[in-house]
Amino acid sequence: MSQYATLTVQPGASRGLAGVLVAAHLAAVAVVWLTLSKWWLLWPLTMVIVVSLADVLAVHALRTARRAVIRVDLGADAAVSVHFRDMLPATGRLLGSSFVSFRLVVLRVALANRHFPLSIVIEASSLPPEDFRRLRVWLRWRPLHPPTSTAMQLGASMRRDNPPTG
């Protein structure tokens, strides 16, 4: 058992993220309609954008899709267990490309059974404030590699050999 604590978060639906996603997709539809000169492409491209909106809302914002993440267990050695709504949990490791900001966390997880990393989007309103703060702190200050017993022994021997002066 590792001496470092694990963290479990259970993100819920996020109205703030849903609003941002709807606004971005509406902007994409507006760009298509204002700039495309081929009239016969307008409706197919609009339908692609609408289907994309429905997918990201169900997976990331409302978390109602079958493949929506409903729980994440983060371990000290970058081990991650991801629990989906209607699927078996998957394990993997947290990547360094994860993003942490004041209102948004994007966890990038390399799963054993997937070729491409999984992105888990967690907006501040999808967790209780204390849990979101705990997640942000844990991601920013966790050790990337927990110290091994050899490294701790080396550090202890260096302290004995070089007593503080002064």
Secondary structure, DSSP 8 states (H G I E B T S, - for coil): --SS--EEE-----HHHHHHHHHHHHHHHHHHHHH---GGGHHHHHHHHHHHHHHHIIIIIS--STT-EEEEEE-TTSEEEEEESSS--EEEEE-TT-EE-SSEEEEEEEETT-SS-EEEEEEGGGS-HHHHHHHHHHHHHS-SS---HHHHHHHHHHHHHS----
